[in-house]
Amino acid sequence: MSWSGLASVVDGDTLLLHGQKHRLWGIDAPESSQSCLDGDNKSFRCGQQVALRLADKIRHKTITCVKKDQDRYGRMVSVCSIQGDSRSLNAWLVSQGNAFAYTQYSRSFLPEQQQAKTKKLGLWSGRFQWPWEYRKNPQSPLSTTEVYYRNCKEVRAAGVAPLHQGQPGYRAALDQDQDRLACE
């Protein structure tokens, strides 16, 4: 079953098309109320920013959503695309670093996610909390499960230098002498 027409954005991974909500299948985007840290360690409303990017992408374009499932909230879980574009919005959001592969439901968008992470696109250029973790406890500070520092300057600016192997944010690339102590 599919729907086509002009859509509006509910949030970073949900569209409204002909009065029906379509949750984008296989991905998860930050919640509207969620904040992240940019590459300069400055807080920004990442959930709101992702929704705005999606709105800019689909503005005045015909969208087609193909139902894959229905969730417990009654939303269609769909793969949606802009008419004439071979890449789905689902894949586009992940490839731009604006959403994540929701591996609990699908591993389809892991290649796009790895590419965005490698290129430090979108959310990968700073620090964030996985959306599924944020939903469990929206009042908690940024999770350290996905901490990424581009260089030792960022590690020092965050006040966590030196980083020991096993600590959030440690990467061998930051450990110049390979002594399991980065940015010393």
Backbone as a chain_set.jsonl record, in Angstrom:
{"seq": "MSWSGLASVVDGDTLLLHGQKHRLWGIDAPESSQSCLDGDNKSFRCGQQVALRLADKIRHKTITCVKKDQDRYGRMVSVCSIQGDSRSLNAWLVSQGNAFAYTQYSRSFLPEQQQAKTKKLGLWSGRFQWPWEYRKNPQSPLSTTEVYYRNCKEVRAAGVAPLHQGQPGYRAALDQDQDRLACE", "coords": {"N": [[0.842, -1.166, 0.0], [0.544, 2.234, -0.807], [1.049, 5.815, -0.518], [0.749, 9.034, -1.973], [1.689, 12.447, -2.371], [1.721, 15.901, -1.219], [3.606, 16.366, 1.67], [3.917, 16.938, 5.217], [6.191, 17.727, 7.889], [6.368, 16.012, 10.888], [8.197, 15.306, 12.862], [11.754, 14.627, 13.039], [11.788, 12.048, 11.943], [9.272, 11.414, 11.062], [6.505, 11.778, 8.949], [3.597, 13.547, 7.793], [1.062, 12.627, 5.771], [-1.632, 13.006, 3.749], [-3.232, 13.112, 6.056], [-2.36, 10.96, 7.507], [0.032, 9.605, 9.689], [3.374, 8.802, 8.996], [5.891, 6.928, 10.057], [9.297, 6.865, 9.549], [10.735, 4.029, 8.289], [13.194, 1.874, 9.698], [15.002, 3.752, 10.614], [16.12, 6.174, 13.076], [15.655, 9.297, 14.466], [16.843, 12.218, 16.261], [14.816, 13.268, 19.027], [12.284, 15.845, 19.053], [12.604, 17.54, 21.258], [15.185, 17.121, 21.96], [18.626, 17.809, 22.695], [21.944, 18.329, 21.405], [25.56, 18.31, 21.122], [27.549, 20.473, 19.207], [30.384, 20.52, 16.891], [32.008, 22.34, 18.172], [31.507, 21.971, 20.8], [29.169, 23.213, 21.615], [25.866, 23.497, 22.731], [22.931, 22.546, 20.95], [19.612, 22.47, 19.558], [19.16, 19.619, 18.39], [17.162, 17.802, 17.568], [15.125, 19.478, 16.655], [16.542, 20.788, 14.61], [17.057, 18.685, 12.792], [14.447, 18.053, 11.986], [13.799, 20.444, 10.683], [15.643, 20.374, 8.559], [14.702, 18.15, 7.169], [12.175, 19.126, 6.466], [12.925, 21.221, 4.756], [14.023, 19.697, 2.693], [11.807, 18.295, 1.611], [9.988, 20.23, 0.867], [7.378, 21.487, -1.085], [7.371, 19.289, -2.78], [6.382, 16.227, -4.323], [5.695, 13.457, -2.401], [6.148, 10.0, -1.918], [5.05, 7.37, 0.025], [5.627, 4.122, 1.076], [4.083, 1.585, 2.717], [5.494, -0.475, 5.221], [4.981, -1.577, 7.63], [3.026, -1.349, 10.674], [3.048, 0.634, 13.559], [2.818, 0.426, 17.215], [1.51, 2.723, 17.909], [-0.24, 3.269, 15.963], [0.765, 4.439, 13.732], [1.781, 4.419, 10.309], [4.553, 2.563, 9.262], [6.999, 3.358, 7.195], [8.719, 3.456, 3.999], [9.801, 6.278, 2.509], [9.918, 8.533, -0.249], [11.053, 11.173, -2.407], [9.304, 12.087, -5.27], [10.668, 10.881, -8.229], [13.21, 10.636, -7.232], [15.643, 8.294, -6.64], [16.693, 7.518, -4.229], [15.665, 6.835, -0.94], [14.027, 8.935, 1.518], [14.554, 8.03, 4.025], [17.101, 6.773, 3.767], [18.528, 9.027, 2.913], [18.418, 10.799, 5.144], [19.962, 9.37, 7.037], [22.391, 9.154, 5.645], [23.239, 11.777, 5.602], [23.888, 12.224, 8.173], [21.883, 12.941, 9.888], [20.113, 11.254, 11.044], [19.858, 7.937, 12.44], [20.758, 4.515, 11.79], [18.321, 2.299, 12.718], [18.883, -0.237, 14.278], [17.565, -2.104, 15.78], [15.342, -2.729, 14.404], [16.05, -2.853, 11.707], [18.871, -3.409, 9.583], [19.426, -2.135, 7.346], [20.335, 0.483, 6.764], [22.906, 0.774, 7.645], [25.296, 1.0, 6.015], [25.072, 3.665, 5.014], [25.107, 5.031, 7.425], [27.683, 4.439, 8.396], [29.235, 5.708, 6.485], [28.488, 8.432, 6.878], [29.385, 8.744, 9.493], [32.16, 8.311, 9.208], [32.797, 10.484, 7.581], [32.156, 12.482, 9.286], [29.669, 13.8, 9.254], [26.799, 15.886, 9.805], [25.22, 15.062, 12.786], [27.33, 13.504, 13.584], [29.505, 15.123, 13.71], [29.753, 16.165, 16.163], [28.7, 15.654, 19.518], [26.306, 13.386, 20.817], [23.273, 11.942, 22.1], [22.003, 8.742, 21.735], [18.847, 8.501, 20.121], [17.01, 6.542, 21.064], [17.967, 6.048, 23.612], [17.662, 8.547, 24.757], [14.855, 8.792, 24.812], [14.241, 7.018, 26.858], [15.095, 8.344, 29.161], [14.656, 11.451, 29.233], [15.606, 13.578, 30.785], [18.201, 13.096, 31.421], [21.755, 13.823, 31.23], [23.851, 14.28, 28.285], [24.567, 11.159, 26.912], [27.408, 9.034, 27.356], [27.867, 7.014, 25.646], [28.308, 7.329, 22.977], [30.662, 9.081, 22.292], [32.65, 11.335, 20.627], [35.662, 12.678, 19.694], [37.252, 14.911, 17.582], [39.921, 15.657, 17.637], [42.838, 16.166, 19.769], [42.692, 18.694, 20.825], [39.956, 19.131, 21.114], [39.44, 17.189, 23.051], [40.864, 18.201, 25.225], [39.541, 20.66, 25.519], [37.097, 19.753, 26.377], [37.76, 18.983, 28.848], [38.649, 16.443, 29.604], [41.089, 15.293, 29.195], [44.026, 13.463, 30.146], [42.876, 10.811, 27.956], [42.109, 7.536, 28.799], [42.564, 4.252, 27.47], [39.549, 2.641, 26.74], [37.947, 4.481, 27.982], [35.125, 6.654, 27.349], [35.227, 8.109, 24.164], [37.912, 7.636, 23.662], [40.26, 6.918, 21.139], [42.418, 5.084, 19.027], [43.679, 6.657, 17.12], [44.031, 9.068, 18.373], [45.968, 8.547, 20.148], [49.051, 9.066, 20.104], [51.58, 7.845, 20.772], [50.808, 5.298, 21.182], [50.393, 4.214, 23.775], [48.167, 3.602, 25.153], [47.06, 5.804, 26.275], [45.609, 8.652, 25.516], [46.072, 11.928, 24.182], [47.776, 13.058, 26.103]], "CA": [[0.0, 0.0, 0.0], [1.349, 3.451, -0.878], [0.377, 7.116, -0.527], [1.548, 10.073, -2.623], [1.176, 13.806, -2.27], [2.549, 16.81, -0.434], [3.68, 15.915, 3.069], [4.495, 17.866, 6.196], [7.078, 17.066, 8.839], [5.937, 15.945, 12.289], [9.498, 15.397, 13.524], [12.843, 14.221, 12.161], [11.595, 10.745, 11.294], [7.835, 11.176, 10.875], [5.824, 12.657, 8.012], [2.142, 13.51, 7.745], [0.673, 12.566, 4.36], [-3.076, 12.743, 3.66], [-3.773, 12.918, 7.398], [-1.81, 9.73, 8.09], [1.434, 9.696, 10.092], [4.279, 7.781, 8.471], [7.173, 6.853, 10.757], [10.252, 6.366, 8.57], [11.171, 2.685, 8.629], [14.597, 1.503, 9.759], [15.862, 4.835, 11.09], [15.678, 6.886, 14.269], [16.213, 10.652, 14.505], [16.69, 12.84, 17.582], [13.487, 13.762, 19.384], [12.137, 17.294, 18.881], [13.09, 18.234, 22.456], [16.537, 16.649, 22.258], [19.779, 18.666, 22.403], [23.223, 17.677, 21.144], [26.675, 19.243, 21.117], [28.16, 20.575, 17.888], [31.821, 20.3, 16.859], [32.654, 23.277, 19.095], [30.964, 21.647, 22.125], [28.058, 24.102, 21.932], [24.58, 22.808, 22.705], [21.919, 23.0, 20.001], [18.418, 21.619, 19.527], [19.388, 18.765, 17.228], [15.901, 17.242, 17.094], [14.471, 20.536, 15.891], [17.332, 21.03, 13.399], [16.828, 17.575, 11.854], [13.098, 18.24, 11.433], [13.867, 21.562, 9.734], [16.357, 19.903, 7.355], [13.772, 17.292, 6.437], [11.149, 20.007, 5.892], [13.537, 21.893, 3.6], [14.228, 18.7, 1.632], [10.56, 17.844, 0.972], [9.127, 21.378, 0.586], [6.751, 21.631, -2.408], [7.666, 18.124, -3.614], [5.489, 15.084, -4.144], [6.309, 12.382, -1.616], [5.476, 8.704, -1.94], [5.383, 6.515, 1.164], [5.208, 2.73, 0.915], [3.951, 0.973, 4.045], [6.183, -1.734, 5.51], [4.474, -2.1, 8.892], [2.278, -0.375, 11.461], [3.566, 0.554, 14.92], [1.828, 0.319, 18.288], [0.801, 3.994, 18.033], [-1.134, 3.38, 14.813], [1.436, 5.076, 12.594], [2.353, 3.577, 9.272], [6.009, 2.551, 9.251], [7.099, 3.415, 5.741], [9.861, 3.976, 3.258], [9.268, 7.421, 1.774], [10.878, 9.166, -1.16], [10.599, 12.276, -3.252], [9.01, 11.596, -6.618], [11.773, 11.031, -9.16], [14.489, 10.415, -6.55], [15.772, 6.85, -6.4], [17.087, 7.268, -2.838], [14.598, 7.144, 0.007], [14.297, 9.931, 2.552], [15.13, 7.263, 5.123], [18.537, 6.662, 3.487], [19.091, 10.376, 2.843], [18.601, 11.313, 6.505], [21.092, 8.678, 7.664], [23.617, 9.475, 4.906], [23.614, 13.148, 5.936], [24.21, 12.274, 9.592], [20.75, 13.542, 10.592], [19.372, 10.163, 11.685], [20.688, 6.761, 12.665], [20.195, 3.202, 11.477], [17.623, 1.782, 13.9], [19.225, -1.646, 14.073], [16.604, -2.967, 16.477], [14.327, -3.092, 13.413], [16.631, -3.1, 10.388], [20.283, -3.07, 9.414], [19.489, -1.656, 5.96], [20.968, 1.788, 6.575], [24.234, 0.796, 8.265], [26.331, 1.574, 5.131], [24.924, 5.125, 5.007], [25.534, 5.519, 8.73], [29.141, 4.355, 8.481], [29.771, 6.765, 5.616], [28.276, 9.708, 7.565], [30.264, 8.755, 10.668], [33.524, 8.476, 8.712], [32.95, 11.859, 7.069], [31.757, 13.391, 10.378], [28.556, 14.614, 8.763], [25.66, 16.109, 10.681], [25.377, 14.805, 14.217], [28.615, 12.844, 13.812], [30.561, 16.129, 13.875], [29.77, 16.571, 17.566], [28.333, 14.619, 20.482], [24.859, 13.207, 20.882], [22.74, 10.779, 22.804], [21.154, 7.979, 20.822], [17.433, 8.844, 20.375], [16.336, 5.506, 21.864], [18.38, 6.253, 24.995], [17.049, 9.8, 25.202], [13.442, 8.537, 25.124], [14.155, 6.327, 28.154], [15.315, 9.312, 30.235], [14.922, 12.744, 28.587], [16.247, 14.54, 31.677], [19.6, 12.748, 31.665], [22.696, 14.554, 30.381], [24.315, 13.522, 27.128], [25.158, 9.856, 27.196], [28.788, 8.895, 26.897], [28.026, 5.805, 24.848], [28.803, 7.701, 21.654], [31.431, 10.305, 22.421], [33.649, 11.367, 19.572], [36.473, 13.887, 19.631], [37.998, 14.946, 16.321], [41.348, 15.836, 17.885], [43.174, 16.348, 21.191], [42.227, 20.024, 21.229], [38.58, 18.937, 21.593], [39.513, 16.419, 24.296], [41.293, 19.145, 26.268], [38.47, 21.65, 25.707], [36.036, 19.083, 27.139], [38.269, 18.768, 30.198], [38.763, 15.012, 29.902], [42.437, 14.799, 28.863], [44.199, 12.485, 29.078], [41.888, 9.73, 27.85], [42.65, 6.181, 28.93], [41.893, 3.275, 26.631], [38.33, 2.148, 27.374], [37.091, 5.608, 28.352], [34.365, 7.203, 26.226], [35.939, 9.05, 23.314], [39.272, 7.181, 23.336], [40.49, 6.268, 19.844], [43.842, 4.869, 18.788], [44.194, 7.766, 16.316], [44.393, 10.161, 19.285], [47.043, 8.025, 21.005], [50.234, 9.191, 19.241], [52.639, 6.884, 21.085], [50.17, 3.983, 21.349], [50.592, 3.716, 25.134], [46.815, 3.47, 25.687], [46.759, 7.063, 26.944], [45.5, 9.628, 24.427], [46.042, 13.373, 24.453], [48.441, 13.329, 27.384]], "C": [[0.891, 1.233, 0.0], [0.456, 4.686, -0.933], [1.307, 8.094, -1.211], [0.873, 11.422, -2.448], [2.166, 14.687, -1.543], [2.474, 16.376, 1.025], [4.184, 17.057, 3.936], [5.284, 17.049, 7.204], [6.482, 17.147, 10.24], [7.164, 16.077, 13.179], [10.528, 14.819, 12.571], [12.716, 12.875, 11.491], [10.12, 10.393, 11.112], [7.25, 12.238, 9.951], [4.32, 12.506, 8.167], [1.747, 13.638, 6.281], [-0.786, 12.139, 4.288], [-3.67, 12.393, 5.028], [-3.261, 11.69, 8.118], [-0.34, 9.943, 8.451], [2.205, 8.506, 9.539], [5.607, 7.897, 9.195], [8.144, 6.227, 9.777], [10.904, 5.08, 9.064], [12.694, 2.591, 8.684], [15.541, 2.583, 10.241], [15.295, 5.425, 12.379], [16.405, 8.225, 14.286], [16.046, 11.217, 15.91], [15.265, 13.344, 17.787], [13.454, 15.287, 19.284], [12.711, 18.078, 20.055], [14.556, 17.936, 22.766], [17.603, 17.668, 21.851], [21.019, 17.813, 22.2], [24.31, 18.729, 21.275], [27.269, 19.27, 19.72], [29.666, 20.357, 17.99], [32.608, 21.225, 17.765], [32.182, 23.097, 20.533], [29.863, 22.611, 22.565], [26.751, 23.335, 21.762], [23.668, 23.407, 21.642], [20.773, 22.005, 19.988], [18.464, 20.744, 18.279], [18.1, 18.155, 16.69], [15.145, 18.231, 16.228], [15.21, 20.777, 14.569], [17.114, 19.934, 12.355], [15.454, 17.722, 11.204], [13.087, 19.368, 10.402], [14.586, 21.166, 8.446], [15.459, 19.018, 6.503], [12.685, 18.134, 5.762], [11.692, 20.745, 4.674], [13.672, 20.935, 2.418], [12.924, 18.382, 0.89], [9.654, 18.991, 0.521], [8.701, 21.422, -0.886], [7.051, 20.452, -3.339], [6.67, 17.013, -3.315], [6.265, 13.951, -3.482], [5.477, 11.113, -1.784], [5.983, 7.888, -0.753], [4.795, 5.133, 0.929], [5.24, 2.075, 2.297], [4.717, -0.336, 4.124], [5.585, -2.407, 6.733], [3.567, -1.042, 9.518], [2.749, -0.512, 12.902], [2.444, 0.56, 15.948], [1.046, 1.606, 18.505], [-0.145, 4.237, 16.854], [-0.51, 4.061, 13.612], [1.843, 4.018, 11.575], [3.869, 3.657, 9.433], [6.373, 2.332, 7.794], [8.485, 3.799, 5.247], [9.281, 5.065, 2.366], [10.342, 8.021, 0.883], [10.213, 10.318, -1.893], [10.4, 11.716, -4.649], [10.192, 11.902, -7.541], [13.146, 10.821, -8.539], [14.583, 8.935, -6.202], [16.152, 6.529, -4.954], [15.956, 7.685, -1.914], [15.016, 8.273, 0.946], [14.937, 9.27, 3.762], [16.655, 7.21, 4.955], [19.202, 8.036, 3.475], [19.37, 10.93, 4.237], [19.816, 10.683, 7.182], [22.393, 9.066, 6.968], [24.118, 10.888, 5.193], [23.988, 13.304, 7.413], [23.103, 12.896, 10.428], [19.866, 12.518, 11.288], [20.313, 8.961, 11.749], [19.973, 5.508, 12.181], [19.591, 2.659, 12.77], [17.734, 0.272, 13.846], [18.344, -2.609, 14.851], [15.566, -3.494, 15.482], [14.905, -3.418, 12.042], [18.105, -2.708, 10.383], [20.506, -2.46, 8.023], [20.298, -0.383, 5.773], [22.325, 1.897, 7.267], [25.319, 1.323, 7.32], [26.271, 3.112, 5.084], [25.415, 5.718, 6.322], [27.056, 5.502, 8.846], [29.79, 5.443, 7.643], [29.645, 8.13, 6.299], [29.209, 9.83, 8.766], [31.709, 9.007, 10.25], [33.784, 9.908, 8.253], [32.589, 12.925, 8.101], [30.664, 14.356, 9.925], [27.481, 14.765, 9.834], [25.996, 15.896, 12.138], [26.723, 14.171, 14.556], [29.752, 13.848, 13.97], [30.669, 16.596, 15.324], [29.49, 15.398, 18.48], [26.818, 14.577, 20.597], [24.531, 12.028, 21.778], [21.868, 10.047, 21.799], [19.696, 8.32, 21.127], [16.72, 7.821, 21.249], [16.765, 5.583, 23.326], [17.736, 7.511, 25.57], [15.584, 9.576, 25.6], [13.271, 7.846, 26.473], [14.281, 7.299, 29.316], [15.674, 10.678, 29.642], [15.622, 13.766, 29.473], [17.729, 14.253, 31.881], [20.516, 13.588, 30.769], [23.099, 13.699, 29.197], [24.959, 12.216, 27.563], [26.598, 9.824, 26.709], [28.961, 7.648, 26.036], [28.528, 6.132, 23.452], [29.462, 9.069, 21.773], [32.515, 10.25, 21.361], [34.351, 12.709, 19.613], [37.281, 13.83, 18.339], [39.497, 15.006, 16.547], [41.572, 16.078, 19.379], [42.758, 17.723, 21.694], [40.806, 19.921, 21.783], [38.558, 18.172, 22.915], [39.873, 17.356, 25.446], [40.195, 20.166, 26.566], [37.323, 21.06, 26.522], [36.48, 18.783, 28.571], [38.443, 17.313, 30.578], [40.132, 14.428, 29.56], [43.197, 14.481, 30.154], [43.1, 11.423, 29.106], [42.605, 8.387, 27.946], [41.878, 5.25, 27.998], [40.706, 2.703, 27.397], [37.415, 3.265, 27.828], [36.32, 6.089, 27.125], [35.195, 8.24, 25.473], [37.355, 8.635, 22.949], [39.271, 6.54, 21.951], [41.995, 6.148, 19.656], [44.452, 6.025, 17.994], [44.602, 8.965, 17.18], [45.592, 9.806, 20.164], [48.327, 7.955, 20.181], [51.298, 8.12, 19.506], [52.11, 5.483, 21.397], [50.418, 3.367, 22.72], [49.255, 3.575, 25.887], [46.427, 4.671, 26.538], [46.793, 8.146, 25.861], [45.492, 11.057, 24.948], [46.669, 13.711, 25.799], [49.292, 14.584, 27.33]], "O": [[1.885, 1.28, 0.725], [-0.708, 4.626, -1.328], [2.524, 8.005, -1.055], [-0.352, 11.521, -2.387], [3.3, 14.288, -1.28], [1.401, 16.058, 1.537], [4.795, 18.011, 3.452], [5.077, 15.845, 7.354], [6.137, 18.229, 10.715], [7.174, 16.859, 14.129], [10.213, 14.546, 11.413], [13.462, 12.58, 10.557], [9.761, 9.219, 11.018], [7.466, 13.435, 10.14], [3.831, 11.47, 8.615], [2.059, 14.634, 5.629], [-1.138, 11.039, 4.716], [-4.502, 11.494, 5.143], [-3.691, 11.408, 9.237], [0.445, 10.404, 7.623], [1.753, 7.363, 9.604], [6.362, 8.845, 8.977], [7.858, 5.166, 9.222], [11.539, 5.052, 10.118], [13.395, 3.148, 7.84], [16.753, 2.372, 10.28], [14.135, 5.198, 12.723], [17.626, 8.279, 14.137], [15.2, 10.746, 16.67], [14.601, 13.784, 16.848], [14.488, 15.942, 19.417], [13.25, 19.168, 19.864], [15.101, 18.455, 23.741], [17.501, 18.307, 20.804], [21.133, 16.718, 22.75], [24.022, 19.903, 21.51], [27.473, 18.221, 19.11], [30.171, 20.041, 19.068], [33.757, 20.934, 18.098], [32.42, 23.953, 21.385], [29.65, 22.801, 23.763], [26.556, 22.619, 20.78], [23.634, 24.624, 21.454], [20.939, 20.843, 20.361], [17.884, 21.081, 17.246], [17.954, 18.003, 15.477], [14.592, 17.866, 15.191], [14.577, 20.951, 13.527], [16.999, 20.226, 11.164], [15.319, 17.533, 9.995], [12.436, 19.255, 9.363], [14.181, 21.579, 7.36], [15.452, 19.118, 5.276], [12.322, 17.876, 4.615], [10.994, 20.879, 3.669], [13.457, 21.327, 1.271], [12.935, 18.219, -0.331], [8.648, 18.747, -0.144], [9.53, 21.398, -1.796], [6.992, 20.602, -4.56], [6.181, 16.882, -2.193], [7.335, 13.548, -3.939], [4.247, 11.162, -1.788], [7.188, 7.738, -0.555], [3.611, 4.993, 0.622], [6.279, 2.02, 2.954], [4.62, -1.191, 3.243], [5.656, -3.627, 6.883], [3.371, 0.032, 8.949], [2.845, -1.623, 13.423], [1.269, 0.683, 15.601], [0.032, 1.602, 19.203], [-0.774, 5.292, 16.765], [-1.168, 4.246, 12.588], [2.195, 2.89, 11.921], [4.402, 4.731, 9.714], [6.102, 1.277, 7.222], [9.297, 4.377, 5.969], [8.382, 4.81, 1.566], [11.525, 8.015, 1.223], [8.989, 10.413, -1.981], [11.232, 10.959, -5.149], [10.653, 13.04, -7.619], [14.149, 10.827, -9.252], [13.697, 8.39, -5.542], [15.959, 5.402, -4.498], [15.362, 8.75, -2.081], [16.205, 8.53, 1.14], [15.764, 9.875, 4.444], [17.403, 7.554, 5.87], [20.317, 8.189, 3.973], [20.447, 11.472, 4.483], [20.606, 11.376, 7.822], [23.403, 9.286, 7.637], [25.309, 11.16, 5.041], [24.362, 14.393, 7.849], [23.347, 13.332, 11.553], [18.964, 12.886, 12.042], [21.409, 8.973, 11.189], [18.744, 5.446, 12.164], [20.271, 2.57, 13.793], [16.805, -0.418, 13.424], [18.377, -3.814, 14.601], [14.986, -4.561, 15.682], [14.305, -4.185, 11.289], [18.522, -1.791, 11.09], [21.646, -2.294, 7.587], [20.893, -0.19, 4.713], [22.836, 3.002, 7.454], [26.204, 2.042, 7.782], [27.308, 3.775, 5.113], [26.057, 6.768, 6.34], [27.648, 6.459, 9.346], [30.789, 6.033, 8.054], [30.6, 8.906, 6.297], [29.758, 10.901, 9.023], [32.404, 9.818, 10.862], [34.85, 10.47, 8.503], [32.7, 14.121, 7.832], [30.728, 15.559, 10.178], [27.284, 13.876, 10.662], [26.945, 16.48, 12.661], [27.201, 14.289, 15.684], [30.863, 13.458, 14.33], [31.585, 17.344, 15.669], [29.974, 14.289, 18.256], [26.141, 15.6, 20.488], [25.396, 11.236, 22.153], [21.078, 10.67, 21.089], [19.337, 8.42, 22.3], [15.905, 8.195, 22.093], [15.987, 5.213, 24.205], [17.317, 7.532, 26.727], [15.127, 10.11, 26.61], [12.27, 8.061, 27.157], [13.643, 7.108, 30.351], [16.851, 11.028, 29.556], [16.181, 14.735, 28.959], [18.443, 15.076, 32.453], [20.113, 14.013, 29.687], [22.731, 12.527, 29.115], [25.791, 12.185, 28.47], [26.954, 10.515, 25.754], [30.089, 7.265, 25.727], [29.125, 5.272, 22.804], [28.88, 10.086, 21.398], [33.211, 9.245, 21.216], [33.707, 13.757, 19.571], [37.918, 12.819, 18.041], [40.268, 14.473, 15.749], [40.62, 16.181, 20.153], [42.496, 17.888, 22.885], [40.484, 20.543, 22.795], [37.751, 18.471, 23.795], [39.257, 17.308, 26.511], [39.947, 20.497, 27.726], [36.654, 21.774, 27.268], [35.67, 18.377, 29.405], [38.389, 16.976, 31.761], [40.323, 13.213, 29.625], [43.018, 15.173, 31.156], [42.481, 11.173, 30.14], [43.59, 8.145, 27.248], [40.684, 5.441, 27.766], [40.835, 2.324, 28.562], [36.225, 3.036, 28.042], [36.794, 5.953, 25.997], [35.788, 9.134, 26.076], [37.949, 9.206, 22.035], [38.404, 5.728, 21.629], [42.752, 7.019, 20.084], [45.628, 6.34, 18.179], [45.425, 9.78, 16.763], [46.156, 10.667, 20.839], [48.654, 6.907, 19.624], [51.853, 7.553, 18.565], [52.859, 4.601, 21.818], [50.628, 2.16, 22.835], [49.235, 3.446, 27.111], [45.569, 4.569, 27.415], [47.857, 8.508, 25.359], [44.965, 11.342, 26.024], [46.155, 14.547, 26.542], [49.917, 14.95, 28.325]]}, "num_chains": 1, "name": "protein.A"}
